């Protein structure tokens, strides 16, 4: 795999804590606007420039992307963002509640994505891709790192540990209680060693950021068409990423809520679920039902919790996507029993990220809905699906903690910034 050091535009050390922001795609429009109001100096104002406009304004209008560039250049000119002239890797560590993960910030080759060395497991939506394409083009920079995982390389861990012995570039705790620590690796023998070890990594897997990756690739392909004689090392032939060992990653459940029971009483729903292969192993109960193992599903309906257990068929067990709990729920229950045929587009279904917890499902379901608490997908399951060249259902994984945006910006063209 080709993952190179790069010249970075990054916040000044005294600005990093206030400038770094959660990724744009964890917010809806109202939430993003509220966050920017409370954090006016944060990168989210650049990442979601529609927050500067009235609610009724078209969030994809030309002036929105013009605003993103204006805010970005303001940060360059006022010294919030500074240029690192050296070609560097950065080591990015996140720590919360005893969990720790340490990644390498690098520029990954577009060709590695195109030839399948970097594997994906989710489909993308054209309108979301187009938004990020226009954002990259407006800033002439990549701003949101793609979250990649790789199978563990113990020697690389040793090299990184040595590089982390020095003084961190940044060290702060964000609003979510995640300690964010960054080290800069500029010494050539160290960057050469990291690059050589990454060359040994056979594959990387997109954990989070499928739209950011797809958008960067499409910008690259467009520029290749415009500049057929350009160097293979042109900046647009690489994209910003953070690579983590897969054994360090933490995946939380991604739960489901359906607004109604498709006209079924609780008794009728449970009867149909049992007939579809879901055995009722507990309930009704007022106690939260959080699955303790694969193929168990907590169900909240009519004010009570139940636990359903599914025994996959042999064909399902041998398919890396069909054996996933999110697939089983969709294929066996949400589709045929509750009428949710397209989970990506049906307005009756919503998704609750694992960090919100099972308690959030009770209020989300209300009196008339039905909620499902899930056992989290494992990283091994993600990689197995990607290795098979298959796509997982939407909202299959919730990685936590999320990477902060704004700490690392990779300009594609010249930018005049302080050093």
C-alpha positions, 0 to 999 in steps of 0.5 A: 500500500502506498501511504506517504508523508505530506505537507500539511496545513494545520491549526496553530497549537494554541488554536487546535482545541477550539478549531478541531470539530466533529466530522460534518456527517454526524450532524443534521443541518439544525445540529450543525448550525447550533454547534457552529453558534456555540463554537464559532471558531471551529472548523465545522463552519468551513465544513458545513458552510450552509450554517452561515445562511438562513434556514431556507437557503439552498445548502448546495448553492454556489454561494455556500461553497464560496463561503467555505473558501472565504472562511478557509482563507480567513483562517489561513490569513489570520494564523489560525491555520499554519503551513508545515513546510516539512513532508511529515507523517503525523501520529494521531492518538485518541483516548477515552474511558480506557480505550486507546487507538493510535493511527498514522495520518498520511496521503494514500494513493488514489490508485490503491483505491481504484485497484482494490488495495484499499477496500470499501464495504458501503455504497455511496449516494451521488448527492453526498459525493457531489457535496464533498467534491464541490467542497474539495474544489472550492478549497483546493484542499482535502480536509476530512480524513478517511478513516482506514483500518489495516491488519496489525503490523507489530513492527510498525507499532514499535516504530510508532511507539518510538516516534511518540516518545517526544513532545506532542504537537497537540494534546487536548480533550474535546467536548466529548471527553476524547483526549486528542494527541498528535505527534509530528514525524519529520525526521527522514529516517523515521518517515522512511521507516514508516513508509517502508512498513506501510508498503508491506501492508497488503490492504486497508479497509475504509472504516468510516468516510466512504463519501469522503474517499469517493469524492477525493477519487472523483476529483482526482479522476477529473483532474487526470482527464484535464491534465493527462501529462501530469506527474503520477505524484500530483497532489490530487493522486493521493487523498488524506487518511488516518490508518489504524490497526484493526485490533485497536478499533471500537465499533458500537451498535447501530440500532434501528427504529421503525415509526410503526408496527405495520399494523401488527399488534405486539402478539401478531408481530412476535408470532410472525417473527417466531415463524421467521426464525426469531425465537423469543428468549426473554420478555416482556420486561421493563429492563433494557434488552442489550444483546450480549451475543451475535444473532440476538436482538433487543426489541422494544414495542408497546412499552416492553422489551423482548430478546429475540434470537435467530439461528442462521441457515447454512447458506447465511452462515457461509455468506459474509454479508447475509450472516451479519445481524444487520442483514438478518434483521433487514432480510428476515424481519424489517422487509417481510414483516414490517414492510421496510424494503429500502432501509436507505430511503424509507422514511419510516425507519431511522437509525440511532448511533451506538453512542446514544445508548439503548435508552435512546431507543425508548423515546425514539420508538414512542408509543407507536413505534418499534425499536431494535437494539443490535449486537455490534458488527465486528471489524473481522466481519467488516474486513470479511465483507470487503475481502469478498467484494461485497457491500454491507447494508447501510448503517452497519457500523458506528466507529467510536471515537470519531476522528476530529476534522480540521487538525490536518488539511492537505492542500492540492495547490499552493497556499500562502500561510504562516509557518 
